Amino acid sequence: MKIEERLSELGIDLPEERKALASYVPGKKVGNLLFISGQDCSVDGEFIFKGRVGEEITLEKGKDAAKQCIINALSVIKKEAGGFENVEQIVKMLGFVNSAHDFHEQPYVINGASDLLEEVFGDNGKHARSAIGTSNLPFNIPVEIELIVELKE
């Protein structure tokens, strides 16, 4: 099944790529690898959540934020890869969770992102991953996610 069709089945409309919020590019190709810069949980330029998971944000909302990070990353992947047909697989995810001091369930938050990638890409969406808790993220967002994607030769 084509990725565009799968996204449609899931009710996901990809956003227009937006400008980077600082001095970086959203994606960078090196050989057949595509490095996706940290993506946030914004929709139409507005963050859908702000705050620390386990404090202002629940685990479930954290998972929703992680899912939105991936939706935003998919928009970058599509543009930088020249279309989803050029994607071989998702290789690695690095997920940061803005966490309350006593919150220790970062892997479950980042599952919101991992599960979506598997839903969209099937086995090619399964990836290596790190889920890191941090005391703060830019703009007080709850989750930030980076990806490494392998492109077809």
Rosetta constraint file for C-alpha pairs under 8 A:
AtomPair CA 1 CA 5 HARMONIC 6.90 0.50
AtomPair CA 1 CA 6 HARMONIC 6.87 0.50
AtomPair CA 2 CA 6 HARMONIC 6.36 0.50
AtomPair CA 2 CA 85 HARMONIC 7.71 0.50
AtomPair CA 3 CA 7 HARMONIC 6.15 0.50
AtomPair CA 3 CA 84 HARMONIC 6.42 0.50
AtomPair CA 3 CA 85 HARMONIC 7.78 0.50
AtomPair CA 3 CA 120 HARMONIC 6.41 0.50
AtomPair CA 3 CA 121 HARMONIC 6.86 0.50
AtomPair CA 4 CA 8 HARMONIC 6.28 0.50
AtomPair CA 4 CA 84 HARMONIC 7.74 0.50
AtomPair CA 5 CA 9 HARMONIC 6.23 0.50
AtomPair CA 6 CA 10 HARMONIC 6.29 0.50
AtomPair CA 6 CA 120 HARMONIC 6.04 0.50
AtomPair CA 7 CA 11 HARMONIC 6.24 0.50
AtomPair CA 7 CA 12 HARMONIC 5.14 0.50
AtomPair CA 7 CA 13 HARMONIC 7.16 0.50
AtomPair CA 7 CA 120 HARMONIC 6.61 0.50
AtomPair CA 8 CA 12 HARMONIC 5.70 0.50
AtomPair CA 8 CA 13 HARMONIC 7.07 0.50
AtomPair CA 12 CA 71 HARMONIC 7.71 0.50
AtomPair CA 14 CA 71 HARMONIC 6.40 0.50
AtomPair CA 14 CA 72 HARMONIC 7.02 0.50
AtomPair CA 14 CA 74 HARMONIC 7.19 0.50
AtomPair CA 14 CA 75 HARMONIC 5.68 0.50
AtomPair CA 15 CA 43 HARMONIC 7.59 0.50
AtomPair CA 15 CA 44 HARMONIC 7.45 0.50
AtomPair CA 15 CA 71 HARMONIC 7.82 0.50
AtomPair CA 15 CA 72 HARMONIC 6.65 0.50
AtomPair CA 15 CA 75 HARMONIC 6.28 0.50
AtomPair CA 16 CA 75 HARMONIC 6.89 0.50
AtomPair CA 17 CA 72 HARMONIC 7.77 0.50
AtomPair CA 17 CA 75 HARMONIC 6.13 0.50
AtomPair CA 17 CA 76 HARMONIC 6.37 0.50
AtomPair CA 18 CA 45 HARMONIC 7.94 0.50
AtomPair CA 19 CA 26 HARMONIC 7.95 0.50
AtomPair CA 20 CA 24 HARMONIC 6.44 0.50
AtomPair CA 20 CA 25 HARMONIC 6.33 0.50
AtomPair CA 20 CA 26 HARMONIC 6.29 0.50
AtomPair CA 24 CA 37 HARMONIC 7.95 0.50
AtomPair CA 25 CA 37 HARMONIC 7.11 0.50
AtomPair CA 26 CA 36 HARMONIC 6.01 0.50
AtomPair CA 26 CA 37 HARMONIC 5.12 0.50
AtomPair CA 26 CA 38 HARMONIC 7.83 0.50
AtomPair CA 26 CA 76 HARMONIC 6.61 0.50
AtomPair CA 27 CA 34 HARMONIC 6.67 0.50
AtomPair CA 27 CA 35 HARMONIC 5.51 0.50
AtomPair CA 27 CA 36 HARMONIC 4.49 0.50
AtomPair CA 27 CA 37 HARMONIC 5.81 0.50
AtomPair CA 27 CA 76 HARMONIC 6.60 0.50
AtomPair CA 27 CA 77 HARMONIC 7.51 0.50
AtomPair CA 27 CA 80 HARMONIC 6.47 0.50
AtomPair CA 28 CA 34 HARMONIC 5.67 0.50
AtomPair CA 28 CA 35 HARMONIC 5.22 0.50
AtomPair CA 28 CA 36 HARMONIC 6.71 0.50
AtomPair CA 28 CA 80 HARMONIC 7.59 0.50
AtomPair CA 29 CA 33 HARMONIC 5.71 0.50
AtomPair CA 29 CA 34 HARMONIC 4.42 0.50
AtomPair CA 29 CA 35 HARMONIC 6.31 0.50
AtomPair CA 29 CA 80 HARMONIC 7.62 0.50
AtomPair CA 30 CA 34 HARMONIC 6.33 0.50
AtomPair CA 30 CA 35 HARMONIC 7.83 0.50
AtomPair CA 32 CA 150 HARMONIC 5.86 0.50
AtomPair CA 32 CA 151 HARMONIC 5.01 0.50
AtomPair CA 32 CA 152 HARMONIC 6.77 0.50
AtomPair CA 32 CA 153 HARMONIC 6.53 0.50
AtomPair CA 33 CA 148 HARMONIC 6.74 0.50
AtomPair CA 33 CA 149 HARMONIC 5.64 0.50
AtomPair CA 33 CA 150 HARMONIC 4.67 0.50
AtomPair CA 33 CA 151 HARMONIC 5.86 0.50
AtomPair CA 34 CA 77 HARMONIC 7.83 0.50
AtomPair CA 34 CA 80 HARMONIC 7.75 0.50
AtomPair CA 34 CA 81 HARMONIC 7.53 0.50
AtomPair CA 34 CA 148 HARMONIC 5.70 0.50
AtomPair CA 34 CA 149 HARMONIC 4.96 0.50
AtomPair CA 34 CA 150 HARMONIC 6.28 0.50
AtomPair CA 34 CA 151 HARMONIC 6.99 0.50
AtomPair CA 35 CA 146 HARMONIC 7.66 0.50
AtomPair CA 35 CA 147 HARMONIC 6.01 0.50
AtomPair CA 35 CA 148 HARMONIC 4.68 0.50
AtomPair CA 35 CA 149 HARMONIC 6.44 0.50
AtomPair CA 36 CA 73 HARMONIC 6.92 0.50
AtomPair CA 36 CA 76 HARMONIC 7.28 0.50
AtomPair CA 36 CA 77 HARMONIC 7.37 0.50
AtomPair CA 36 CA 146 HARMONIC 5.55 0.50
AtomPair CA 36 CA 147 HARMONIC 5.01 0.50
AtomPair CA 36 CA 148 HARMONIC 6.19 0.50
AtomPair CA 36 CA 149 HARMONIC 7.80 0.50
AtomPair CA 37 CA 145 HARMONIC 7.75 0.50
AtomPair CA 37 CA 146 HARMONIC 5.33 0.50
AtomPair CA 37 CA 147 HARMONIC 7.15 0.50
AtomPair CA 38 CA 144 HARMONIC 5.60 0.50
AtomPair CA 38 CA 145 HARMONIC 4.91 0.50
AtomPair CA 38 CA 146 HARMONIC 4.43 0.50
AtomPair CA 38 CA 147 HARMONIC 7.77 0.50
AtomPair CA 39 CA 69 HARMONIC 5.19 0.50
AtomPair CA 39 CA 70 HARMONIC 7.37 0.50
AtomPair CA 39 CA 72 HARMONIC 6.48 0.50
AtomPair CA 39 CA 73 HARMONIC 6.11 0.50
AtomPair CA 39 CA 144 HARMONIC 5.40 0.50
AtomPair CA 39 CA 145 HARMONIC 5.20 0.50
AtomPair CA 39 CA 146 HARMONIC 6.38 0.50
AtomPair CA 40 CA 47 HARMONIC 7.66 0.50
AtomPair CA 40 CA 65 HARMONIC 7.73 0.50
AtomPair CA 40 CA 66 HARMONIC 7.94 0.50
AtomPair CA 40 CA 68 HARMONIC 7.32 0.50
AtomPair CA 40 CA 69 HARMONIC 4.87 0.50
AtomPair CA 40 CA 72 HARMONIC 7.40 0.50
AtomPair CA 40 CA 141 HARMONIC 7.09 0.50
AtomPair CA 40 CA 143 HARMONIC 6.39 0.50
AtomPair CA 40 CA 144 HARMONIC 5.05 0.50
AtomPair CA 40 CA 145 HARMONIC 6.91 0.50
AtomPair CA 41 CA 47 HARMONIC 5.60 0.50
AtomPair CA 41 CA 48 HARMONIC 6.07 0.50
AtomPair CA 41 CA 49 HARMONIC 7.13 0.50
AtomPair CA 41 CA 65 HARMONIC 5.12 0.50
AtomPair CA 41 CA 66 HARMONIC 6.86 0.50
AtomPair CA 41 CA 67 HARMONIC 7.86 0.50
AtomPair CA 41 CA 68 HARMONIC 4.95 0.50
AtomPair CA 41 CA 69 HARMONIC 4.81 0.50
AtomPair CA 41 CA 72 HARMONIC 7.58 0.50
AtomPair CA 41 CA 141 HARMONIC 7.38 0.50
AtomPair CA 41 CA 143 HARMONIC 7.05 0.50
AtomPair CA 41 CA 144 HARMONIC 7.58 0.50
AtomPair CA 42 CA 46 HARMONIC 5.01 0.50
AtomPair CA 42 CA 47 HARMONIC 4.01 0.50
AtomPair CA 42 CA 48 HARMONIC 5.69 0.50
AtomPair CA 42 CA 68 HARMONIC 7.10 0.50
AtomPair CA 42 CA 69 HARMONIC 7.52 0.50
AtomPair CA 42 CA 72 HARMONIC 7.81 0.50
AtomPair CA 43 CA 47 HARMONIC 6.29 0.50
AtomPair CA 43 CA 48 HARMONIC 6.59 0.50
AtomPair CA 43 CA 68 HARMONIC 7.90 0.50
AtomPair CA 47 CA 141 HARMONIC 7.29 0.50
AtomPair CA 48 CA 65 HARMONIC 7.31 0.50
AtomPair CA 49 CA 57 HARMONIC 7.56 0.50
AtomPair CA 49 CA 61 HARMONIC 7.76 0.50
AtomPair CA 49 CA 65 HARMONIC 6.93 0.50
AtomPair CA 49 CA 141 HARMONIC 6.61 0.50
AtomPair CA 49 CA 142 HARMONIC 6.82 0.50
AtomPair CA 50 CA 56 HARMONIC 7.77 0.50
AtomPair CA 50 CA 57 HARMONIC 7.48 0.50
AtomPair CA 50 CA 139 HARMONIC 7.81 0.50
AtomPair CA 50 CA 140 HARMONIC 5.47 0.50
AtomPair CA 50 CA 141 HARMONIC 4.67 0.50
AtomPair CA 50 CA 142 HARMONIC 5.73 0.50
AtomPair CA 51 CA 55 HARMONIC 7.39 0.50
AtomPair CA 51 CA 56 HARMONIC 5.41 0.50
AtomPair CA 51 CA 57 HARMONIC 6.11 0.50
AtomPair CA 51 CA 98 HARMONIC 7.19 0.50
AtomPair CA 51 CA 140 HARMONIC 5.38 0.50
AtomPair CA 51 CA 141 HARMONIC 5.86 0.50
AtomPair CA 51 CA 142 HARMONIC 5.46 0.50
AtomPair CA 52 CA 56 HARMONIC 5.58 0.50
AtomPair CA 52 CA 57 HARMONIC 5.77 0.50
AtomPair CA 52 CA 97 HARMONIC 7.81 0.50
AtomPair CA 52 CA 98 HARMONIC 4.91 0.50
AtomPair CA 52 CA 99 HARMONIC 4.86 0.50
AtomPair CA 52 CA 100 HARMONIC 5.50 0.50
AtomPair CA 52 CA 135 HARMONIC 7.92 0.50
AtomPair CA 52 CA 136 HARMONIC 7.56 0.50
AtomPair CA 52 CA 140 HARMONIC 7.55 0.50
AtomPair CA 52 CA 141 HARMONIC 7.64 0.50
AtomPair CA 52 CA 142 HARMONIC 5.49 0.50
AtomPair CA 53 CA 57 HARMONIC 4.47 0.50
AtomPair CA 53 CA 58 HARMONIC 5.70 0.50
AtomPair CA 53 CA 59 HARMONIC 6.26 0.50
AtomPair CA 53 CA 62 HARMONIC 6.14 0.50
AtomPair CA 53 CA 97 HARMONIC 7.14 0.50
AtomPair CA 53 CA 98 HARMONIC 6.08 0.50
AtomPair CA 53 CA 99 HARMONIC 4.90 0.50
AtomPair CA 53 CA 100 HARMONIC 5.94 0.50
AtomPair CA 53 CA 103 HARMONIC 7.26 0.50
AtomPair CA 53 CA 142 HARMONIC 6.18 0.50
AtomPair CA 54 CA 58 HARMONIC 5.60 0.50
AtomPair CA 54 CA 59 HARMONIC 6.58 0.50
AtomPair CA 54 CA 99 HARMONIC 6.35 0.50
AtomPair CA 54 CA 100 HARMONIC 5.22 0.50
AtomPair CA 54 CA 102 HARMONIC 7.66 0.50
AtomPair CA 54 CA 103 HARMONIC 5.52 0.50
AtomPair CA 55 CA 99 HARMONIC 7.65 0.50
AtomPair CA 55 CA 100 HARMONIC 5.50 0.50
AtomPair CA 57 CA 61 HARMONIC 6.09 0.50
AtomPair CA 57 CA 62 HARMONIC 6.44 0.50
AtomPair CA 57 CA 142 HARMONIC 7.54 0.50
AtomPair CA 58 CA 62 HARMONIC 6.11 0.50
AtomPair CA 59 CA 63 HARMONIC 6.29 0.50
AtomPair CA 59 CA 105 HARMONIC 7.93 0.50
AtomPair CA 59 CA 108 HARMONIC 7.69 0.50
AtomPair CA 59 CA 109 HARMONIC 6.18 0.50
AtomPair CA 60 CA 64 HARMONIC 6.35 0.50
AtomPair CA 60 CA 109 HARMONIC 7.39 0.50
AtomPair CA 61 CA 65 HARMONIC 6.11 0.50
AtomPair CA 62 CA 66 HARMONIC 6.23 0.50
AtomPair CA 62 CA 109 HARMONIC 5.43 0.50
AtomPair CA 62 CA 110 HARMONIC 8.00 0.50
AtomPair CA 62 CA 112 HARMONIC 7.99 0.50
AtomPair CA 62 CA 142 HARMONIC 6.58 0.50
AtomPair CA 62 CA 143 HARMONIC 7.02 0.50
AtomPair CA 63 CA 67 HARMONIC 6.21 0.50
AtomPair CA 63 CA 108 HARMONIC 7.32 0.50
AtomPair CA 63 CA 109 HARMONIC 4.51 0.50
AtomPair CA 63 CA 110 HARMONIC 6.32 0.50
AtomPair CA 63 CA 111 HARMONIC 6.80 0.50
AtomPair CA 63 CA 112 HARMONIC 4.40 0.50
AtomPair CA 63 CA 113 HARMONIC 7.20 0.50
AtomPair CA 64 CA 68 HARMONIC 6.29 0.50
AtomPair CA 64 CA 112 HARMONIC 6.32 0.50
AtomPair CA 65 CA 69 HARMONIC 6.29 0.50
AtomPair CA 65 CA 112 HARMONIC 7.88 0.50
AtomPair CA 65 CA 142 HARMONIC 7.06 0.50
AtomPair CA 65 CA 143 HARMONIC 6.29 0.50
AtomPair CA 66 CA 70 HARMONIC 6.54 0.50
AtomPair CA 66 CA 109 HARMONIC 6.78 0.50
AtomPair CA 66 CA 110 HARMONIC 5.88 0.50
AtomPair CA 66 CA 111 HARMONIC 7.82 0.50
AtomPair CA 66 CA 112 HARMONIC 5.44 0.50
AtomPair CA 66 CA 113 HARMONIC 4.99 0.50
AtomPair CA 66 CA 143 HARMONIC 5.96 0.50
AtomPair CA 66 CA 144 HARMONIC 7.34 0.50
AtomPair CA 66 CA 145 HARMONIC 7.36 0.50
AtomPair CA 67 CA 71 HARMONIC 6.39 0.50
AtomPair CA 67 CA 112 HARMONIC 5.11 0.50
AtomPair CA 67 CA 113 HARMONIC 4.56 0.50
AtomPair CA 67 CA 116 HARMONIC 6.58 0.50
AtomPair CA 68 CA 72 HARMONIC 6.22 0.50
AtomPair CA 68 CA 113 HARMONIC 7.83 0.50
AtomPair CA 69 CA 73 HARMONIC 6.16 0.50
AtomPair CA 69 CA 113 HARMONIC 7.30 0.50
AtomPair CA 69 CA 143 HARMONIC 7.57 0.50
AtomPair CA 69 CA 144 HARMONIC 6.76 0.50
AtomPair CA 69 CA 145 HARMONIC 6.29 0.50
AtomPair CA 70 CA 74 HARMONIC 6.00 0.50
AtomPair CA 70 CA 113 HARMONIC 5.81 0.50
AtomPair CA 70 CA 116 HARMONIC 7.56 0.50
AtomPair CA 70 CA 117 HARMONIC 7.52 0.50
AtomPair CA 70 CA 145 HARMONIC 7.45 0.50
AtomPair CA 71 CA 75 HARMONIC 6.66 0.50
AtomPair CA 72 CA 76 HARMONIC 6.79 0.50
AtomPair CA 73 CA 77 HARMONIC 6.14 0.50
AtomPair CA 73 CA 147 HARMONIC 7.87 0.50
AtomPair CA 74 CA 78 HARMONIC 6.04 0.50
AtomPair CA 75 CA 79 HARMONIC 6.47 0.50
AtomPair CA 76 CA 80 HARMONIC 5.97 0.50
AtomPair CA 77 CA 81 HARMONIC 5.61 0.50
AtomPair CA 77 CA 83 HARMONIC 7.57 0.50
AtomPair CA 77 CA 84 HARMONIC 7.40 0.50
AtomPair CA 78 CA 82 HARMONIC 5.89 0.50
AtomPair CA 78 CA 83 HARMONIC 4.56 0.50
AtomPair CA 78 CA 84 HARMONIC 5.47 0.50
AtomPair CA 79 CA 83 HARMONIC 6.28 0.50
AtomPair CA 81 CA 86 HARMONIC 6.03 0.50
AtomPair CA 81 CA 87 HARMONIC 6.88 0.50
AtomPair CA 81 CA 151 HARMONIC 7.13 0.50
AtomPair CA 82 CA 86 HARMONIC 6.77 0.50
AtomPair CA 83 CA 87 HARMONIC 7.65 0.50
AtomPair CA 86 CA 151 HARMONIC 5.67 0.50
AtomPair CA 86 CA 152 HARMONIC 5.38 0.50
AtomPair CA 87 CA 149 HARMONIC 7.22 0.50
AtomPair CA 87 CA 150 HARMONIC 6.30 0.50
AtomPair CA 87 CA 151 HARMONIC 4.52 0.50
AtomPair CA 87 CA 152 HARMONIC 5.78 0.50
AtomPair CA 88 CA 124 HARMONIC 6.95 0.50
AtomPair CA 88 CA 149 HARMONIC 7.64 0.50
AtomPair CA 88 CA 150 HARMONIC 5.42 0.50
AtomPair CA 88 CA 151 HARMONIC 4.93 0.50
AtomPair CA 88 CA 152 HARMONIC 5.06 0.50
AtomPair CA 89 CA 121 HARMONIC 7.66 0.50
AtomPair CA 89 CA 124 HARMONIC 4.52 0.50
AtomPair CA 89 CA 125 HARMONIC 5.97 0.50
AtomPair CA 89 CA 126 HARMONIC 7.92 0.50
AtomPair CA 89 CA 149 HARMONIC 6.01 0.50
AtomPair CA 89 CA 150 HARMONIC 5.31 0.50
AtomPair CA 89 CA 151 HARMONIC 7.03 0.50
AtomPair CA 90 CA 117 HARMONIC 7.99 0.50
AtomPair CA 90 CA 124 HARMONIC 6.18 0.50
AtomPair CA 90 CA 125 HARMONIC 5.16 0.50
AtomPair CA 90 CA 126 HARMONIC 6.61 0.50
AtomPair CA 90 CA 127 HARMONIC 5.73 0.50
AtomPair CA 90 CA 147 HARMONIC 7.46 0.50
AtomPair CA 90 CA 148 HARMONIC 6.39 0.50
AtomPair CA 90 CA 149 HARMONIC 4.56 0.50
AtomPair CA 90 CA 150 HARMONIC 6.18 0.50
AtomPair CA 91 CA 125 HARMONIC 7.95 0.50
AtomPair CA 91 CA 126 HARMONIC 7.57 0.50
AtomPair CA 91 CA 127 HARMONIC 4.94 0.50
AtomPair CA 91 CA 128 HARMONIC 6.18 0.50
AtomPair CA 91 CA 147 HARMONIC 7.53 0.50
AtomPair CA 91 CA 148 HARMONIC 5.47 0.50
AtomPair CA 91 CA 149 HARMONIC 5.34 0.50
AtomPair CA 91 CA 150 HARMONIC 6.35 0.50
AtomPair CA 92 CA 127 HARMONIC 5.20 0.50
AtomPair CA 92 CA 128 HARMONIC 4.66 0.50
AtomPair CA 92 CA 129 HARMONIC 5.50 0.50
AtomPair CA 92 CA 147 HARMONIC 5.67 0.50
AtomPair CA 92 CA 148 HARMONIC 5.05 0.50
AtomPair CA 92 CA 149 HARMONIC 7.13 0.50
AtomPair CA 93 CA 127 HARMONIC 6.83 0.50
AtomPair CA 93 CA 128 HARMONIC 6.34 0.50
AtomPair CA 93 CA 129 HARMONIC 4.67 0.50
AtomPair CA 93 CA 130 HARMONIC 6.46 0.50
AtomPair CA 93 CA 145 HARMONIC 6.94 0.50
AtomPair CA 93 CA 146 HARMONIC 5.74 0.50
AtomPair CA 93 CA 147 HARMONIC 4.60 0.50
AtomPair CA 93 CA 148 HARMONIC 6.53 0.50
AtomPair CA 94 CA 129 HARMONIC 5.79 0.50
AtomPair CA 94 CA 130 HARMONIC 5.01 0.50
AtomPair CA 94 CA 131 HARMONIC 6.28 0.50
AtomPair CA 94 CA 132 HARMONIC 7.75 0.50
AtomPair CA 94 CA 145 HARMONIC 5.67 0.50
AtomPair CA 94 CA 146 HARMONIC 5.12 0.50
AtomPair CA 94 CA 147 HARMONIC 6.42 0.50
AtomPair CA 95 CA 110 HARMONIC 6.25 0.50
AtomPair CA 95 CA 129 HARMONIC 7.63 0.50
AtomPair CA 95 CA 130 HARMONIC 6.08 0.50
AtomPair CA 95 CA 131 HARMONIC 4.76 0.50
AtomPair CA 95 CA 132 HARMONIC 6.06 0.50
AtomPair CA 95 CA 143 HARMONIC 7.09 0.50
AtomPair CA 95 CA 144 HARMONIC 5.91 0.50
AtomPair CA 95 CA 145 HARMONIC 4.48 0.50
AtomPair CA 95 CA 146 HARMONIC 6.52 0.50
AtomPair CA 96 CA 131 HARMONIC 5.97 0.50
AtomPair CA 96 CA 132 HARMONIC 4.82 0.50
AtomPair CA 96 CA 133 HARMONIC 5.87 0.50
AtomPair CA 96 CA 134 HARMONIC 6.64 0.50
AtomPair CA 96 CA 143 HARMONIC 5.58 0.50
AtomPair CA 96 CA 144 HARMONIC 5.18 0.50
AtomPair CA 96 CA 145 HARMONIC 6.26 0.50
AtomPair CA 97 CA 106 HARMONIC 6.19 0.50
AtomPair CA 97 CA 109 HARMONIC 7.55 0.50
AtomPair CA 97 CA 110 HARMONIC 7.90 0.50
AtomPair CA 97 CA 131 HARMONIC 7.32 0.50
AtomPair CA 97 CA 132 HARMONIC 6.09 0.50
AtomPair CA 97 CA 133 HARMONIC 4.85 0.50
AtomPair CA 97 CA 134 HARMONIC 5.93 0.50
AtomPair CA 97 CA 137 HARMONIC 7.90 0.50
AtomPair CA 97 CA 142 HARMONIC 5.81 0.50
AtomPair CA 97 CA 143 HARMONIC 4.70 0.50
AtomPair CA 97 CA 144 HARMONIC 6.79 0.50
AtomPair CA 98 CA 133 HARMONIC 6.15 0.50
AtomPair CA 98 CA 134 HARMONIC 5.08 0.50
AtomPair CA 98 CA 135 HARMONIC 5.56 0.50
AtomPair CA 98 CA 136 HARMONIC 5.10 0.50
AtomPair CA 98 CA 137 HARMONIC 5.84 0.50
AtomPair CA 98 CA 140 HARMONIC 7.72 0.50
AtomPair CA 98 CA 141 HARMONIC 7.03 0.50
AtomPair CA 98 CA 142 HARMONIC 4.79 0.50
AtomPair CA 98 CA 143 HARMONIC 6.08 0.50
AtomPair CA 99 CA 103 HARMONIC 5.86 0.50
AtomPair CA 99 CA 104 HARMONIC 7.89 0.50
AtomPair CA 99 CA 106 HARMONIC 7.87 0.50
AtomPair CA 99 CA 133 HARMONIC 5.67 0.50
AtomPair CA 99 CA 134 HARMONIC 5.74 0.50
AtomPair CA 99 CA 135 HARMONIC 5.68 0.50
AtomPair CA 99 CA 136 HARMONIC 7.33 0.50
AtomPair CA 99 CA 142 HARMONIC 7.53 0.50
AtomPair CA 100 CA 135 HARMONIC 6.99 0.50
AtomPair CA 101 CA 135 HARMONIC 7.38 0.50
AtomPair CA 104 CA 133 HARMONIC 7.60 0.50
AtomPair CA 105 CA 109 HARMONIC 6.76 0.50
AtomPair CA 106 CA 110 HARMONIC 6.34 0.50
AtomPair CA 106 CA 131 HARMONIC 5.81 0.50
AtomPair CA 106 CA 132 HARMONIC 6.53 0.50
AtomPair CA 106 CA 133 HARMONIC 6.13 0.50
AtomPair CA 107 CA 111 HARMONIC 6.16 0.50
AtomPair CA 107 CA 131 HARMONIC 5.41 0.50
AtomPair CA 108 CA 112 HARMONIC 7.27 0.50
AtomPair CA 109 CA 113 HARMONIC 7.97 0.50
AtomPair CA 110 CA 114 HARMONIC 6.45 0.50
AtomPair CA 110 CA 131 HARMONIC 6.41 0.50
AtomPair CA 111 CA 115 HARMONIC 5.63 0.50
AtomPair CA 112 CA 116 HARMONIC 6.42 0.50
AtomPair CA 113 CA 117 HARMONIC 6.41 0.50
AtomPair CA 114 CA 118 HARMONIC 6.40 0.50
AtomPair CA 114 CA 125 HARMONIC 7.81 0.50
AtomPair CA 114 CA 126 HARMONIC 7.38 0.50
AtomPair CA 114 CA 127 HARMONIC 7.81 0.50
AtomPair CA 115 CA 119 HARMONIC 6.19 0.50
AtomPair CA 116 CA 120 HARMONIC 6.14 0.50
AtomPair CA 117 CA 121 HARMONIC 5.87 0.50
AtomPair CA 117 CA 122 HARMONIC 7.51 0.50
AtomPair CA 117 CA 125 HARMONIC 4.91 0.50
AtomPair CA 117 CA 126 HARMONIC 7.16 0.50
AtomPair CA 118 CA 122 HARMONIC 4.71 0.50
AtomPair CA 118 CA 123 HARMONIC 6.34 0.50
AtomPair CA 118 CA 124 HARMONIC 7.21 0.50
AtomPair CA 118 CA 125 HARMONIC 4.38 0.50
AtomPair CA 118 CA 126 HARMONIC 5.73 0.50
AtomPair CA 119 CA 125 HARMONIC 7.58 0.50
AtomPair CA 120 CA 125 HARMONIC 7.04 0.50
AtomPair CA 121 CA 125 HARMONIC 4.59 0.50
AtomPair CA 122 CA 126 HARMONIC 7.34 0.50
AtomPair CA 136 CA 140 HARMONIC 6.48 0.50
AtomPair CA 137 CA 141 HARMONIC 5.78 0.50
AtomPair CA 137 CA 142 HARMONIC 6.99 0.50
AtomPair CA 137 CA 143 HARMONIC 7.53 0.50
AtomPair CA 137 CA 144 HARMONIC 7.61 0.50
